[in-house]
Amino acid sequence: MENVVIVGASLAGVHAAEGLRERGYVGSITMIDGVSGSVADRPPLSKAALSGAVQFDDCTLRPDTWALDLKVTYRTGRSVVALDTAAGTVTLEDGHELSFDGLVIATGLRPRPAPWLPPQTPGVHVLRNRADSETLREHLLSASSVAVVGGGFLGLEVAATARSMGLTVTVLEYERSVLARVLPDSVGEWFTNVHERHGVEVRTGVAVSSISQTRTGFNVQLSNEDAIYADVVVAALGADPVTEWLSGSSVDFEDGVLCKPDLSTSVPGIVAAGDVARWPHPVTGKSVRLEHWTNAVEQGRHAAGTLLGESYPFSAVPYFWTDQFDARARFVGWVSPHHEAYVKSTGPDSLVVAFGDRGEMQGAVCVNAPKELALMRRLIDQGTLWSEIVDSGEANGDLSASHVGRV
């Protein structure tokens, strides 16, 4: 292998390049991305950078000399629009073609568009990259109210940041509770309580039916016939994998690039990593895709090894986090609203919940409980039986639901 192309200057893409060099690969590496500029470290974009606590220039994943030091040809501002697996080429939007004998797909995600609004409406924001965060911050500084549509991790982080800046904040979530894709309703309600204590209005079970622009802001019409006004609207509706450029190629994709356990794809010499990769769950065998920082790092390096001939399953235990006000939530393992949940302890400022499936402990969420997090990680690594978790003692606290079972 002499010529590797990495599509996507993402967290996974950067770590794939580093993984290649660390394994002794000395051939050509070309990294391509449609966004110009340095690779951003995304977590601060919804928190510290958005609030102004840190400067945007400090939110770079690697220094500007990174590509030169690693001997990576870094091409930004030009997206890849097509892949020809037979010829071994990718085509850029300007028509230029690049040849490869090894390809890493690390294109990540793009924000899901709002169905109730024409795209690129001024004053309605999505948040994915540095430019998005800079524009949103500028608008928040001159606003007094914001409506955040979507109660997932990103929406709640933006809501917490905006509230800390002194804005009136309303969160609108279609599901019965916030974080419904990840957590059972009762645990989601704990996070709702955190926001409400800090002055955020959280409305669940309601959708946006339409939105109209006024001279100073927006009237947001809701599905329950209520309406709210906001100076700024943030659409945090989730994100979709960037895979349309693979159409017509031999690479299989469906809600992400379909991978084998080692992150190889349906085409030899092509791997995928990060938010865009979908691979078999190491325990259940079900196809999964994770949108987390640590997963992108680990998969980028694993995919590099697979490209160079290593062949073993990617089986890292997931780890991700979210900071909302003073709630520092850390998640480890496989967490799902469909798993059994055992509330080990809960209070207004802390929370520890274990999650089990198929007779074993699979994951946990620990809020402001670092020692418990370390313990939960060990129990997951050891394959602890779920019965041992349930029988270990009485739960401390109440989340308005059964402590054991599918809450």
C-alpha positions as CSV (number, residue, x, y, z in Angstrom):
1,M,0.0,0.0,0.0
2,E,1.5,3.3,-1.1
3,N,-1.3,5.8,-1.4
4,V,-3.9,6.3,1.3
5,V,-6.7,8.8,1.0
6,I,-8.7,9.9,4.1
7,V,-12.0,11.5,3.3
8,G,-13.0,13.7,6.3
9,A,-10.7,15.9,8.4
10,S,-12.6,14.7,11.4
11,L,-11.6,13.4,14.8
12,A,-11.6,9.9,13.4
13,G,-9.8,10.9,10.2
14,V,-7.0,12.6,12.2
15,H,-6.5,9.6,14.4
16,A,-6.5,7.3,11.4
17,A,-3.6,9.3,9.9
18,E,-1.7,9.1,13.2
19,G,-2.5,5.4,13.5
20,L,-1.0,4.8,10.1
21,R,2.2,6.5,10.9
22,E,2.5,4.9,14.3
23,R,2.3,1.5,12.7
24,G,5.2,2.3,10.4
25,Y,3.3,3.3,7.2
26,V,5.6,5.5,5.1
27,G,3.5,6.0,2.0
28,S,1.5,8.9,0.9
29,I,-1.5,10.2,3.0
30,T,-3.9,12.7,1.6
31,M,-6.7,14.1,3.8
32,I,-9.7,15.8,2.1
33,D,-12.4,17.9,3.7
34,G,-15.1,20.3,2.5
35,V,-14.5,22.7,5.5
36,S,-11.6,25.0,5.3
37,G,-9.2,25.7,8.1
38,S,-7.8,23.7,11.0
39,V,-9.5,20.6,12.4
40,A,-11.8,21.7,15.3
41,D,-12.2,20.1,18.6
42,R,-15.9,20.0,18.7
43,P,-17.0,19.5,22.4
44,P,-16.2,23.1,23.4
45,L,-18.3,24.5,20.5
46,S,-21.5,23.9,22.4
47,K,-20.1,24.9,25.8
48,A,-17.0,26.8,26.7
49,A,-16.3,28.4,23.3
50,L,-20.0,29.2,22.8
51,S,-20.1,31.0,26.1
52,G,-16.8,32.8,25.6
53,A,-15.0,31.0,28.4
54,V,-12.4,29.9,25.9
55,Q,-11.3,31.4,22.5
56,F,-12.3,29.7,19.3
57,D,-8.6,29.7,18.2
58,D,-7.9,27.4,21.2
59,C,-10.5,24.8,20.0
60,T,-8.3,23.2,17.4
61,L,-7.7,19.5,17.6
62,R,-4.1,19.7,16.4
63,P,-1.6,22.6,15.7
64,D,-1.3,24.0,12.2
65,T,2.0,22.2,11.8
66,W,0.4,18.8,12.4
67,A,-0.1,17.8,8.7
68,L,3.5,18.9,7.8
69,D,5.0,17.1,10.8
70,L,3.1,13.9,9.9
71,K,3.8,14.3,6.1
72,V,0.1,14.5,5.4
73,T,-1.2,16.3,2.3
74,Y,-4.1,18.3,3.7
75,R,-6.7,19.5,1.2
76,T,-9.6,21.6,2.7
77,G,-12.4,23.5,1.2
78,R,-13.2,20.8,-1.4
79,S,-15.6,18.0,-0.8
80,V,-15.5,14.6,-2.3
81,V,-18.5,14.0,-4.5
82,A,-18.0,10.5,-5.9
83,L,-16.1,7.2,-5.4
84,D,-15.1,4.8,-8.2
85,T,-14.0,1.6,-6.4
86,A,-13.1,-0.1,-9.7
87,A,-10.7,2.6,-10.7
88,G,-9.6,3.4,-7.2
89,T,-10.3,7.1,-7.4
90,V,-12.3,9.8,-5.6
91,T,-13.6,12.8,-7.4
92,L,-13.6,16.3,-5.8
93,E,-16.3,18.9,-6.4
94,D,-14.0,20.8,-8.7
95,G,-13.7,17.7,-10.9
96,H,-10.2,16.8,-9.8
97,E,-9.6,13.0,-9.2
98,L,-7.3,11.4,-6.7
99,S,-6.1,7.8,-6.9
100,F,-5.8,5.5,-3.9
101,D,-4.9,2.0,-2.9
102,G,-6.2,2.5,0.6
103,L,-9.2,4.6,1.6
104,V,-10.5,5.7,5.1
105,I,-14.1,7.0,5.2
106,A,-14.4,9.4,8.1
107,T,-16.9,11.9,6.8
108,G,-18.9,12.1,10.0
109,L,-22.3,13.7,10.1
110,R,-24.3,16.8,9.1
111,P,-27.1,18.4,11.1
112,R,-30.5,17.1,10.2
113,P,-32.6,19.8,8.5
114,A,-35.7,21.2,10.2
115,P,-38.8,20.1,8.2
116,W,-40.7,23.2,9.3
117,L,-38.3,25.7,8.0
118,P,-36.6,26.7,4.7
119,P,-32.8,26.0,5.0
120,Q,-30.4,28.7,5.9
121,T,-33.0,31.0,7.5
122,P,-31.2,33.8,9.2
123,G,-31.5,33.6,13.0
124,V,-32.2,29.8,13.0
125,H,-29.0,27.9,13.8
126,V,-27.6,24.4,13.6
127,L,-24.3,23.6,15.4
128,R,-21.7,21.3,13.9
129,N,-18.5,23.2,13.2
130,R,-16.6,26.3,14.4
131,A,-18.3,28.6,11.9
132,D,-21.7,27.5,13.3
133,S,-20.7,28.1,16.8
134,E,-19.1,31.6,16.1
135,T,-22.3,32.7,14.3
136,L,-24.6,31.4,17.1
137,R,-22.5,33.1,19.8
138,E,-22.7,36.4,17.9
139,H,-26.5,36.1,17.8
140,L,-26.8,35.0,21.4
141,L,-24.8,38.1,22.6
142,S,-27.5,40.4,21.2
143,A,-30.5,38.2,22.1
144,S,-32.6,37.9,25.2
145,S,-34.4,34.6,24.5
146,V,-33.7,31.4,22.6
147,A,-35.7,28.3,21.7
148,V,-33.8,25.1,21.4
149,V,-35.7,22.5,19.4
150,G,-34.4,19.1,20.4
151,G,-33.7,17.7,23.9
152,G,-30.7,15.5,23.0
153,F,-27.2,16.0,24.3
154,L,-26.4,18.9,21.9
155,G,-29.7,20.7,22.6
156,L,-29.3,20.5,26.3
157,E,-25.7,21.6,26.2
158,V,-26.6,24.7,24.1
159,A,-29.6,25.4,26.5
160,A,-27.3,25.3,29.5
161,T,-24.8,27.5,27.9
162,A,-27.3,30.1,26.7
163,R,-28.9,30.1,30.2
164,S,-25.5,30.7,31.8
165,M,-25.2,33.7,29.5
166,G,-28.4,35.2,31.0
167,L,-30.9,34.3,28.2
168,T,-34.4,33.1,28.7
169,V,-34.3,29.5,27.4
170,T,-37.0,27.1,26.3
171,V,-36.3,23.5,25.2
172,L,-38.8,21.8,23.0
173,E,-38.7,18.0,22.7
174,Y,-41.0,15.8,20.7
175,E,-40.5,12.7,22.9
176,R,-41.9,12.2,26.3
177,S,-38.6,13.1,28.0
178,V,-35.3,14.6,27.1
179,L,-32.4,12.2,26.0
180,A,-35.1,9.7,25.0
181,R,-32.8,8.0,22.5
182,V,-30.3,7.1,25.2
183,L,-32.1,7.0,28.6
184,P,-35.5,5.8,30.0
185,D,-38.0,8.5,30.7
186,S,-37.4,8.6,34.5
187,V,-33.6,9.2,34.0
188,G,-34.3,11.8,31.4
189,E,-36.6,13.6,33.9
190,W,-33.7,13.9,36.3
191,F,-31.8,15.9,33.6
192,T,-35.0,18.0,33.1
193,N,-35.0,18.8,36.8
194,V,-31.4,20.1,36.5
195,H,-32.4,22.5,33.8
196,E,-35.6,23.6,35.4
197,R,-33.7,24.4,38.7
198,H,-31.5,26.7,36.6
199,G,-34.4,28.5,35.0
200,V,-34.7,26.6,31.7
201,E,-38.3,25.9,30.6
202,V,-38.5,22.3,29.3
203,R,-41.5,21.3,27.2
204,T,-41.7,17.6,26.3
205,G,-44.2,15.7,24.1
206,V,-44.5,18.7,21.8
207,A,-43.4,19.3,18.3
208,V,-42.8,22.4,16.2
209,S,-45.5,22.7,13.5
210,S,-44.4,25.9,11.9
211,I,-42.2,28.9,12.5
212,S,-42.6,32.5,11.2
213,Q,-40.1,35.3,11.2
214,T,-41.0,38.6,12.8
215,R,-39.1,41.9,12.6
216,T,-37.1,41.0,15.7
217,G,-37.3,37.2,16.1
218,F,-39.5,34.2,15.6
219,N,-43.0,33.0,16.5
220,V,-42.8,29.2,17.0
221,Q,-46.1,27.4,16.6
222,L,-46.3,24.1,18.5
223,S,-48.3,21.0,17.9
224,N,-50.5,21.5,21.0
225,E,-51.6,24.9,19.5
226,D,-49.4,26.9,21.9
227,A,-46.9,29.4,20.6
228,I,-43.7,30.9,21.9
229,Y,-41.5,33.8,20.9
230,A,-37.7,33.7,20.7
231,D,-35.1,36.0,19.4
232,V,-33.0,33.0,18.3
233,V,-33.9,29.4,17.4
234,V,-31.4,26.5,17.6
235,A,-32.4,23.3,15.7
236,A,-30.7,20.4,17.5
237,L,-32.6,17.6,15.7
238,G,-29.8,15.1,15.4
239,A,-27.5,14.5,12.5
240,D,-27.3,12.2,9.5
241,P,-24.2,10.3,8.1
242,V,-22.5,12.0,5.2
243,T,-22.7,9.1,2.7
244,E,-24.4,10.4,-0.5
245,W,-21.0,10.6,-2.3
246,L,-20.9,6.8,-2.0
247,S,-23.9,6.3,-4.3
248,G,-23.0,4.3,-7.3
249,S,-20.0,2.8,-5.7
250,S,-19.6,-0.8,-4.3
251,V,-19.5,0.4,-0.7
252,D,-22.6,-0.7,1.2
253,F,-24.2,2.0,3.3
254,E,-27.5,2.4,5.2
255,D,-27.7,5.1,7.9
256,G,-23.9,4.9,7.9
257,V,-21.2,2.9,6.2
258,L,-21.9,-0.8,6.8
259,C,-18.7,-2.3,8.3
260,K,-17.5,-5.7,9.3
261,P,-16.4,-6.2,12.9
262,D,-12.8,-5.0,12.1
263,L,-14.3,-1.8,10.4
264,S,-13.5,-3.0,6.9
265,T,-16.2,-2.4,4.4
266,S,-17.8,-4.4,1.5
267,V,-14.8,-3.3,-0.7
268,P,-11.2,-4.5,0.1
269,G,-8.9,-1.7,1.0
270,I,-11.6,0.6,2.2
271,V,-12.4,1.1,5.9
272,A,-14.7,3.5,7.8
273,A,-14.4,5.1,11.3
274,G,-16.2,7.4,13.6
275,D,-19.7,8.8,13.5
276,V,-20.3,7.5,9.9
277,A,-19.3,3.9,10.7
278,R,-21.9,1.2,11.5
279,W,-20.6,-2.1,12.7
280,P,-21.8,-5.3,14.6
281,H,-22.3,-4.8,18.3
282,P,-19.7,-7.0,20.0
283,V,-22.2,-8.5,22.4
284,T,-25.5,-8.6,20.6
285,G,-24.3,-8.7,17.0
286,K,-26.8,-5.9,16.1
287,S,-25.6,-3.2,13.8
288,V,-24.8,0.0,15.7
289,R,-23.4,3.5,15.1
290,L,-22.0,5.7,17.8
291,E,-21.6,9.5,17.7
292,H,-19.1,9.9,20.5
293,W,-15.7,11.6,20.8
294,T,-13.9,8.6,22.4
295,N,-15.4,6.2,19.8
296,A,-14.1,8.3,16.9
297,V,-10.6,8.3,18.4
298,E,-10.5,4.6,19.0
299,Q,-12.1,3.7,15.7
300,G,-9.8,5.9,13.7
301,R,-6.8,4.1,15.0
302,H,-8.4,0.7,14.7
303,A,-9.4,1.3,11.1
304,A,-5.8,2.3,10.3
305,G,-4.6,-1.1,11.6
306,T,-7.2,-2.9,9.6
307,L,-6.1,-1.1,6.5
308,L,-2.6,-2.2,7.0
309,G,-3.6,-5.9,7.4
310,E,-4.6,-6.3,11.0
311,S,-7.8,-8.2,11.4
312,Y,-9.5,-8.3,14.8
313,P,-12.9,-6.9,15.9
314,F,-13.3,-3.4,17.2
315,S,-14.6,-4.1,20.8
316,A,-13.8,-1.0,22.9
317,V,-16.2,-0.2,25.7
318,P,-18.0,3.1,24.8
319,Y,-17.3,6.1,26.9
320,F,-18.9,9.6,26.5
321,W,-19.8,12.6,28.5
322,T,-22.0,15.7,28.7
323,D,-21.7,18.8,31.0
324,Q,-24.9,20.7,31.7
325,F,-24.6,23.4,34.3
326,D,-23.0,21.7,37.3
327,A,-24.0,18.2,36.2
328,R,-21.0,16.4,34.9
329,A,-22.5,13.2,33.4
330,R,-20.3,10.4,32.4
331,F,-21.5,7.3,30.4
332,V,-19.7,4.1,30.1
333,G,-20.7,0.9,28.2
334,W,-23.9,0.3,26.3
335,V,-26.7,2.5,27.6
336,S,-30.2,2.2,26.2
337,P,-33.8,3.1,27.2
338,H,-34.7,-0.5,26.3
339,H,-32.2,-2.0,28.9
340,E,-33.1,-2.8,32.5
341,A,-32.1,0.0,34.8
342,Y,-31.1,-0.1,38.4
343,V,-30.8,3.2,40.3
344,K,-28.0,2.8,42.7
345,S,-28.2,6.4,44.1
346,T,-29.9,9.6,43.2
347,G,-30.2,13.1,44.6
348,P,-30.6,16.6,43.2
349,D,-26.8,16.9,42.4
350,S,-25.7,13.4,41.7
351,L,-27.0,10.2,40.0
352,V,-25.7,6.6,39.5
353,V,-27.7,4.2,37.3
354,A,-26.6,0.8,36.0
355,F,-28.0,-0.7,32.8
356,G,-28.3,-4.4,32.1
357,D,-29.2,-6.6,29.2
358,R,-29.0,-10.3,28.3
359,G,-28.2,-11.2,32.0
360,E,-25.1,-9.0,32.2
361,M,-24.4,-5.4,33.3
362,Q,-23.9,-3.5,30.1
363,G,-23.5,0.2,31.0
364,A,-23.9,3.0,33.5
365,V,-24.4,6.7,33.8
366,C,-22.7,8.5,36.7
367,V,-23.3,12.2,37.4
368,N,-20.8,14.0,39.7
369,A,-19.7,10.5,40.9
370,P,-16.2,9.8,39.6
371,K,-15.5,7.0,42.1
372,E,-18.7,5.2,41.1
373,L,-17.7,5.6,37.4
374,A,-14.5,3.8,38.0
375,L,-16.3,1.0,39.8
376,M,-19.0,0.7,37.1
377,R,-16.3,0.5,34.4
378,R,-14.6,-2.5,36.2
379,L,-17.9,-4.3,36.6
380,I,-18.6,-4.0,32.9
381,D,-15.1,-5.2,32.0
382,Q,-15.6,-8.2,34.3
383,G,-18.9,-9.2,32.6
384,T,-20.7,-8.9,35.9
385,L,-24.0,-10.7,36.1
386,W,-27.1,-8.4,36.3
387,S,-28.4,-10.4,39.2
388,E,-25.3,-9.5,41.2
389,I,-26.0,-5.8,40.5
390,V,-29.7,-6.1,41.5
391,D,-29.0,-8.1,44.6
392,S,-26.0,-6.0,45.8
393,G,-28.2,-3.8,48.1
394,E,-31.0,-1.4,48.3
395,A,-31.1,1.5,45.9
396,N,-30.7,4.9,47.4
397,G,-33.2,7.4,46.0
398,D,-36.3,7.4,43.8
399,L,-36.8,8.4,40.2
400,S,-40.5,8.0,40.3
401,A,-40.2,4.5,38.8
402,S,-39.3,1.0,39.8
403,H,-35.6,0.8,40.7
404,V,-35.3,-2.5,38.9
405,G,-36.8,-3.3,35.6
406,R,-37.5,-1.6,32.3
407,V,-38.2,1.9,33.7
